[in-house]
Amino acid sequence: MTAEGPPPHVWLVPTPVGNLGDITLRAVEVLRGADAVACEDTRRTGALLSHLGISRPLVRLDAHTMHRAPAVLEQYPRLAYVTDAGTPGISDPGAELVRAAVDLGTGVEVLPGATAFVPALVLSGLPGARFTFEGFLPRSGRERKERLAAIAARPETTVLYESPHRLADTLADLAGACGSERQASVTRELSKRFEETARGTLADLSARFSGEVRGEIVVVVAGRPAGEALPGESEAPDPAALARAWAEEGRSVRDIRDLLMARGVRKNDAYALALRVKQPA
């Protein structure tokens, strides 16, 4: 009779966003004890493991290879997963691995640790009791315009990620959607030697970061003050008129509800209004 090994398990392990000293003792323990370490970039993760004195098999699982997750989990039932930096599952393929593990009945555990948007939110000095995390904005098109409009309209603080070469365009687009005087901050190079947080209006930040920028970027945008009109508006838009317009575009009840909520309408009121405008005449 053969003794069974430990049950299959996946650990999502946060790794430092900059300073390697931010790795936790528990993260090191899990990385050492795993059958293998899956990651987005084997060279980058290999360098981290070498720094920590850990030698484990490395398996690439990124956005292009995540379809291999079931086979990897079968080969390495005790799997640690890391991304290039920060907590897996936030704006990276980690969420897909979690779904694959759950579908297979594999236990999943997420370790607390480094992430970029929480320090940037606190450093911004803007209200953080309620906020929306946007991740990366779409690069162009209708979806980008809609997301910018939602950021402009919502009353709570918004946090988003951006790449260095798109930062200037995004700040300009945010200023156009929210108004140039909306307060915001830009944090880059978190926990590294040249960490910087710049605070001011979107106009100020757009001018400051119009040239070449380096590092990972987190942008934090203040919520819309009560009663403030957005660019091109003489007054705050009527929710009923917006709902009717979206219904005429063929939007679903759920889409209309979510768009209304992004503009500060309470969930129950938004849902009732979305249902009313979608009812056949």
C-alpha positions as CSV (number, residue, x, y, z in Angstrom):
1,M,0.0,0.0,0.0
2,T,1.5,3.3,-1.1
3,A,1.2,6.4,1.1
4,E,-0.5,9.3,-0.6
5,G,1.5,12.5,-1.0
6,P,0.2,16.0,0.1
7,P,-2.9,17.2,-1.7
8,P,-2.5,19.4,-4.9
9,H,-2.2,23.0,-4.0
10,V,-1.4,26.3,-5.8
11,W,0.1,29.3,-4.0
12,L,0.0,32.8,-5.6
13,V,3.2,34.4,-4.2
14,P,3.7,38.2,-4.3
15,T,7.2,39.3,-5.3
16,P,8.8,42.7,-4.8
17,V,7.7,45.6,-7.1
18,G,11.2,47.0,-6.7
19,N,13.2,46.6,-3.6
20,L,14.1,42.9,-3.2
21,G,14.0,43.3,0.6
22,D,10.2,43.5,0.4
23,I,9.9,39.7,-0.1
24,T,8.2,38.1,2.9
25,L,9.6,35.2,5.0
26,R,6.5,33.2,4.2
27,A,6.9,33.8,0.4
28,V,10.5,32.4,0.7
29,E,9.2,29.4,2.6
30,V,6.6,28.6,0.0
31,L,9.0,29.1,-2.9
32,R,11.4,26.7,-1.3
33,G,8.8,24.0,-0.6
34,A,7.0,24.0,-4.0
35,D,7.5,21.3,-6.6
36,A,8.0,24.0,-9.1
37,V,7.7,27.8,-9.6
38,A,5.5,28.9,-12.5
39,C,6.1,32.5,-13.7
40,E,5.7,34.9,-16.6
41,D,9.4,35.3,-17.3
42,T,11.7,32.5,-16.4
43,R,14.8,34.7,-16.6
44,R,13.4,37.4,-14.3
45,T,12.1,34.9,-11.8
46,G,15.3,32.9,-12.1
47,A,17.3,35.9,-11.0
48,L,15.0,36.5,-8.0
49,L,15.3,32.8,-6.9
50,S,19.1,33.0,-7.3
51,H,19.1,36.1,-5.1
52,L,17.1,34.2,-2.5
53,G,19.3,31.1,-2.8
54,I,16.4,28.9,-4.0
55,S,16.7,26.3,-6.7
56,R,13.4,25.0,-8.0
57,P,12.2,24.0,-11.5
58,L,10.8,27.0,-13.4
59,V,7.8,26.8,-15.7
60,R,6.6,29.6,-18.0
61,L,2.9,30.4,-17.6
62,D,2.1,33.7,-19.1
63,A,-0.8,35.1,-21.1
64,H,0.3,33.1,-24.1
65,T,0.9,29.8,-22.4
66,M,-1.8,29.7,-19.6
67,H,-3.7,27.1,-21.6
68,R,-0.9,24.7,-20.4
69,A,-2.0,25.2,-16.8
70,P,-3.9,21.9,-16.3
71,A,-0.9,19.9,-17.6
72,V,1.5,21.9,-15.4
73,L,-0.7,21.3,-12.3
74,E,-0.7,17.6,-13.1
75,Q,3.1,17.4,-13.4
76,Y,3.7,19.7,-10.4
77,P,0.8,19.4,-7.9
78,R,2.4,21.7,-5.4
79,L,2.9,24.8,-7.5
80,A,4.0,28.3,-6.6
81,Y,3.0,31.0,-9.1
82,V,4.7,34.4,-9.4
83,T,4.3,37.2,-11.9
84,D,7.0,39.7,-12.9
85,A,6.3,41.9,-9.8
86,G,3.6,42.3,-7.2
87,T,0.6,40.2,-6.3
88,P,-0.5,37.6,-9.0
89,G,-4.0,38.0,-10.3
90,I,-3.9,41.8,-10.5
91,S,-3.7,42.9,-14.2
92,D,-1.9,39.7,-15.1
93,P,-2.7,36.0,-16.0
94,G,-2.8,34.9,-12.4
95,A,-6.6,34.9,-12.3
96,E,-6.7,32.4,-15.2
97,L,-4.5,30.0,-13.2
98,V,-6.9,30.3,-10.2
99,R,-9.8,29.4,-12.4
100,A,-8.0,26.4,-13.8
101,A,-7.0,25.2,-10.3
102,V,-10.5,25.6,-9.0
103,D,-11.9,23.6,-12.0
104,L,-9.5,20.8,-11.2
105,G,-10.4,20.8,-7.5
106,T,-6.9,22.0,-6.5
107,G,-6.6,24.1,-3.4
108,V,-5.6,27.7,-3.9
109,E,-3.9,30.1,-1.5
110,V,-2.9,33.7,-2.0
111,L,-0.1,35.1,0.2
112,P,-0.3,38.7,1.3
113,G,2.5,40.9,0.1
114,A,3.7,43.5,-2.3
115,T,1.5,45.3,-4.7
116,A,1.8,48.7,-6.4
117,F,-1.6,50.3,-6.3
118,V,-2.0,50.4,-2.5
119,P,1.2,52.4,-1.7
120,A,0.4,54.7,-4.6
121,L,-3.1,55.3,-3.4
122,V,-1.9,56.2,0.1
123,L,1.0,58.4,-1.3
124,S,-1.5,60.3,-3.5
125,G,-3.0,62.0,-0.4
126,L,-6.5,61.5,-2.1
127,P,-9.4,59.9,-0.2
128,G,-8.9,56.1,0.0
129,A,-11.8,54.9,2.0
130,R,-13.6,54.1,-1.3
131,F,-11.8,53.7,-4.6
132,T,-12.0,51.9,-7.9
133,F,-9.1,50.0,-9.4
134,E,-9.1,50.3,-13.2
135,G,-5.9,48.3,-14.1
136,F,-4.7,49.3,-17.5
137,L,-7.0,51.3,-19.8
138,P,-7.7,50.1,-23.3
139,R,-5.3,51.7,-25.7
140,S,-7.9,53.2,-28.0
141,G,-11.4,53.1,-29.3
142,R,-14.9,53.2,-27.8
143,E,-14.0,51.2,-24.7
144,R,-11.2,53.6,-23.8
145,K,-13.6,56.6,-24.2
146,E,-16.2,54.9,-22.0
147,R,-13.7,54.0,-19.3
148,L,-12.4,57.6,-19.3
149,A,-16.0,58.9,-19.0
150,A,-16.6,56.5,-16.1
151,I,-13.5,57.7,-14.3
152,A,-14.5,61.4,-14.8
153,A,-18.1,60.7,-13.5
154,R,-17.5,58.5,-10.5
155,P,-17.4,60.2,-7.0
156,E,-14.7,58.0,-5.6
157,T,-10.9,57.9,-6.2
158,T,-9.7,55.9,-9.2
159,V,-6.4,54.1,-9.4
160,L,-4.9,52.8,-12.7
161,Y,-1.7,51.4,-14.1
162,E,0.1,52.8,-17.2
163,S,3.2,52.1,-19.1
164,P,5.9,54.9,-19.5
165,H,5.4,55.4,-23.2
166,R,1.7,55.9,-22.9
167,L,1.6,58.0,-19.7
168,A,1.6,61.4,-21.5
169,D,-1.4,60.5,-23.7
170,T,-3.3,59.0,-20.8
171,L,-2.8,62.1,-18.6
172,A,-3.9,64.3,-21.5
173,D,-7.0,62.1,-22.1
174,L,-7.8,62.2,-18.4
175,A,-7.6,66.0,-18.4
176,G,-9.9,66.1,-21.3
177,A,-12.5,63.8,-19.7
178,C,-12.3,65.0,-16.1
179,G,-11.3,68.6,-16.6
180,S,-7.8,70.0,-16.3
181,E,-8.2,71.1,-12.7
182,R,-9.1,67.6,-11.3
183,Q,-6.5,66.6,-8.6
184,A,-4.4,63.5,-9.3
185,S,-1.0,61.9,-8.7
186,V,1.6,59.9,-10.6
187,T,3.8,57.4,-8.7
188,R,6.7,55.7,-10.4
189,E,9.6,53.4,-9.4
190,L,7.9,52.3,-6.2
191,S,10.4,51.1,-3.5
192,K,13.3,51.8,-5.9
193,R,16.1,54.3,-5.6
194,F,14.4,56.9,-7.8
195,E,10.9,56.5,-6.4
196,E,8.8,59.6,-7.2
197,T,5.3,60.7,-6.4
198,A,4.1,63.9,-8.2
199,R,0.8,65.5,-7.1
200,G,-1.2,68.3,-8.6
201,T,-3.9,69.0,-11.2
202,L,-4.1,66.8,-14.3
203,A,-3.0,69.8,-16.3
204,D,0.1,70.1,-14.1
205,L,0.9,66.4,-14.3
206,S,0.3,66.3,-18.1
207,A,2.9,69.1,-18.5
208,R,5.4,67.5,-16.1
209,F,5.3,64.1,-17.8
210,S,5.1,65.2,-21.4
211,G,8.6,63.9,-22.1
212,E,10.4,60.6,-21.7
213,V,9.5,58.7,-18.5
214,R,10.9,55.5,-17.0
215,G,9.6,52.9,-14.5
216,E,6.3,51.3,-13.6
217,I,3.5,53.9,-13.3
218,V,0.5,54.2,-11.1
219,V,-1.9,57.1,-11.7
220,V,-4.4,58.1,-9.0
221,V,-7.3,60.4,-9.9
222,A,-9.6,62.2,-7.5
223,G,-13.3,61.5,-7.6
224,R,-15.8,64.0,-9.2
225,P,-16.9,66.6,-6.7
226,A,-20.6,66.7,-6.0
227,G,-22.4,68.9,-8.5
228,E,-19.3,69.5,-10.7
229,A,-20.0,69.7,-14.4
230,L,-17.7,67.8,-16.7
231,P,-16.1,69.4,-19.8
232,G,-18.8,70.1,-22.3
233,E,-21.6,70.0,-19.7
234,S,-23.5,73.0,-18.4
235,E,-24.7,70.9,-15.5
236,A,-24.6,67.3,-14.3
237,P,-26.3,64.9,-16.8
238,D,-29.8,63.6,-16.2
239,P,-29.5,59.8,-15.4
240,A,-32.9,59.1,-17.1
241,A,-31.7,60.8,-20.3
242,L,-28.5,58.9,-20.3
243,A,-30.3,55.6,-19.7
244,R,-32.6,56.2,-22.6
245,A,-29.7,57.1,-24.9
246,W,-27.9,53.9,-23.9
247,A,-31.0,51.8,-24.4
248,E,-31.4,53.3,-27.9
249,E,-27.8,52.2,-28.6
250,G,-28.8,48.6,-27.8
251,R,-27.1,48.4,-24.4
252,S,-28.1,45.6,-22.0
253,V,-29.8,46.3,-18.7
254,R,-26.6,45.3,-16.9
255,D,-24.5,47.7,-19.0
256,I,-26.9,50.6,-18.4
257,R,-27.0,49.8,-14.7
258,D,-23.2,49.7,-14.5
259,L,-22.8,53.0,-16.4
260,L,-25.3,54.7,-14.2
261,M,-23.5,53.5,-11.1
262,A,-20.2,54.8,-12.4
263,R,-21.9,58.2,-12.5
264,G,-22.9,58.1,-8.9
265,V,-26.4,56.6,-9.2
266,R,-27.2,54.1,-6.3
267,K,-27.3,50.5,-7.4
268,N,-31.0,49.9,-6.8
269,D,-32.0,53.1,-8.5
270,A,-29.7,52.4,-11.4
271,Y,-31.1,48.9,-11.9
272,A,-34.7,50.1,-11.7
273,L,-34.0,52.9,-14.3
274,A,-32.2,50.4,-16.6
275,L,-35.2,48.0,-16.4
276,R,-37.6,50.9,-17.2
277,V,-35.9,52.1,-20.3
278,K,-35.4,48.6,-21.6
279,Q,-39.1,47.6,-21.3
280,P,-40.8,47.4,-24.7
281,A,-43.1,50.3,-25.5
